[in-house]
Amino acid sequence: MSVSGSNKENGDKAFKTKNFVEAIYWYTIAIVDEESKNEINETAIGVLYSNRAASYSSSDRPDRALADALMCVKHRPDWFKGYYRAAMASDACNLGDEAMEYVEKAILLSPGHDDSLAQLSKRIAEKFPSGRSSHRNSSTLYSWGEGR
């Protein structure tokens, strides 16, 4: 087992016991370890950023969750979970346009997860009926994995 793998497992254990600060710690170590390799495993690094994003979300730190979700999208642009995490974090940051954009992309990439994503889409549409964010900072956001 690789060092980043055991650190990921420690992060997973901490997350399951709702020790989100510890989970963030272990996922961060795993990310640093993975990024220090000559050849980064895009799948592994995407999962690590996704997991850390979930930990930040659970710690009521949606800004950090959004940053990690977008890193997940950068490394795994065809994986629905990065867009799902970006939608959740954007929603929590009151970025309605972005949240809707990300959930729509997640729906396109996720056969079989349509119900939960449709519920999220409905909730975002109800929260932001005009389709407008309460504020916008597009310099930090990605569209489909590429910087805007």
C-alpha positions as CSV (number, residue, x, y, z in Angstrom):
1,M,0.0,0.0,0.0
2,S,1.3,3.5,-0.8
3,V,1.8,6.2,1.7
4,S,-1.0,8.3,0.1
5,G,-3.2,5.2,0.2
6,S,-2.8,4.7,4.0
7,N,-3.3,8.5,4.5
8,K,-6.4,8.3,2.5
9,E,-7.6,5.4,4.6
10,N,-6.9,7.3,7.7
11,G,-8.9,10.2,6.3
12,D,-11.8,7.9,5.4
13,K,-11.9,6.5,8.9
14,A,-11.9,10.0,10.4
15,F,-14.7,11.1,8.1
16,K,-16.8,8.1,9.0
17,T,-16.5,9.0,12.7
18,K,-17.4,12.6,11.8
19,N,-13.9,13.9,12.8
20,F,-13.7,16.2,9.8
21,V,-10.7,18.2,11.0
22,E,-8.7,15.0,11.2
23,A,-10.0,13.9,7.9
24,I,-8.9,17.1,6.3
25,Y,-5.5,16.6,7.8
26,W,-5.1,13.1,6.4
27,Y,-6.5,14.0,3.0
28,T,-4.1,16.9,2.8
29,I,-1.1,14.7,3.5
30,A,-2.3,12.3,0.9
31,I,-2.7,15.1,-1.6
32,V,0.8,16.5,-1.0
33,D,2.2,13.0,-1.3
34,E,0.4,12.3,-4.6
35,E,1.3,15.7,-6.0
36,S,5.0,15.1,-5.2
37,K,5.1,12.1,-7.5
38,N,6.7,12.3,-11.0
39,E,3.5,10.9,-12.5
40,I,0.3,12.0,-10.7
41,N,-2.5,9.5,-10.7
42,E,-5.4,11.7,-11.9
43,T,-8.0,9.3,-10.6
44,A,-6.5,9.1,-7.1
45,I,-5.8,12.9,-6.8
46,G,-9.4,13.6,-7.9
47,V,-10.8,11.3,-5.3
48,L,-8.6,12.9,-2.6
49,Y,-9.8,16.4,-3.5
50,S,-13.4,15.2,-3.6
51,N,-13.1,13.6,-0.2
52,R,-11.4,16.7,1.3
53,A,-14.2,18.8,-0.3
54,A,-16.7,16.7,1.5
55,S,-14.8,17.1,4.8
56,Y,-14.7,20.9,4.3
57,S,-18.4,20.9,3.6
58,S,-19.1,18.9,6.7
59,S,-17.0,21.4,8.6
60,D,-19.1,24.3,7.4
61,R,-16.3,25.7,5.2
62,P,-18.0,25.9,1.8
63,D,-15.4,28.2,0.3
64,R,-12.7,25.6,0.9
65,A,-15.0,22.8,-0.2
66,L,-15.6,24.7,-3.5
67,A,-11.9,25.1,-4.1
68,D,-11.3,21.4,-3.6
69,A,-14.3,20.4,-5.7
70,L,-12.9,22.5,-8.5
71,M,-9.5,20.8,-8.1
72,C,-11.3,17.5,-8.4
73,V,-13.0,18.7,-11.6
74,K,-9.6,19.8,-12.9
75,H,-8.1,16.3,-12.4
76,R,-11.3,14.3,-13.3
77,P,-13.4,16.4,-15.6
78,D,-15.5,13.4,-16.6
79,W,-16.5,12.4,-13.1
80,F,-19.8,13.6,-11.8
81,K,-18.8,13.7,-8.2
82,G,-16.6,16.8,-8.6
83,Y,-19.4,18.7,-10.2
84,Y,-21.8,17.5,-7.5
85,R,-19.4,18.7,-4.8
86,A,-19.0,22.0,-6.6
87,A,-22.8,22.4,-6.8
88,M,-23.2,21.8,-3.1
89,A,-20.4,24.2,-2.2
90,S,-21.6,26.9,-4.6
91,D,-25.1,26.6,-3.2
92,A,-23.7,27.0,0.4
93,C,-21.7,30.0,-0.8
94,N,-24.9,31.5,-2.3
95,L,-23.6,31.2,-5.9
96,G,-26.8,30.2,-7.5
97,D,-25.8,30.4,-11.2
98,E,-22.7,28.4,-10.6
99,A,-24.5,25.8,-8.4
100,M,-27.0,25.2,-11.1
101,E,-24.3,25.0,-13.8
102,Y,-22.4,22.4,-11.8
103,V,-25.4,20.3,-10.9
104,E,-26.5,20.3,-14.6
105,K,-23.1,19.0,-15.6
106,A,-23.2,16.4,-12.9
107,I,-26.5,15.2,-14.2
108,L,-25.1,14.9,-17.7
109,L,-22.2,12.7,-16.4
110,S,-24.1,10.6,-13.9
111,P,-26.5,7.9,-15.2
112,G,-28.0,6.3,-12.2
113,H,-27.7,9.2,-9.8
114,D,-30.5,11.2,-11.4
115,D,-32.9,11.3,-8.4
116,S,-30.5,12.8,-5.9
117,L,-29.1,15.3,-8.4
118,A,-32.6,16.2,-9.6
119,Q,-33.5,16.9,-6.0
120,L,-30.4,19.1,-5.6
121,S,-31.3,20.9,-8.8
122,K,-34.8,21.6,-7.6
123,R,-33.6,22.8,-4.3
124,I,-31.1,25.2,-6.0
125,A,-33.8,26.5,-8.4
126,E,-36.1,27.1,-5.4
127,K,-33.4,28.9,-3.4
128,F,-32.4,31.1,-6.4
129,P,-35.7,31.6,-8.3
130,S,-34.3,34.5,-10.4
131,G,-31.4,32.3,-11.4
132,R,-29.0,34.9,-10.0
133,S,-26.3,34.5,-7.3
134,S,-26.3,36.8,-4.3
135,H,-22.7,37.6,-5.3
136,R,-20.3,36.4,-7.9
137,N,-16.5,36.0,-8.0
138,S,-15.9,34.3,-11.3
139,S,-12.1,34.6,-10.9
140,T,-12.1,31.6,-8.6
141,L,-14.6,29.4,-10.5
142,Y,-14.1,26.9,-13.2
143,S,-16.4,26.0,-16.1
144,W,-16.3,22.3,-16.9
145,G,-12.8,22.0,-15.4
146,E,-11.1,24.9,-17.2
147,G,-10.5,28.4,-15.7
148,R,-12.9,31.1,-16.7
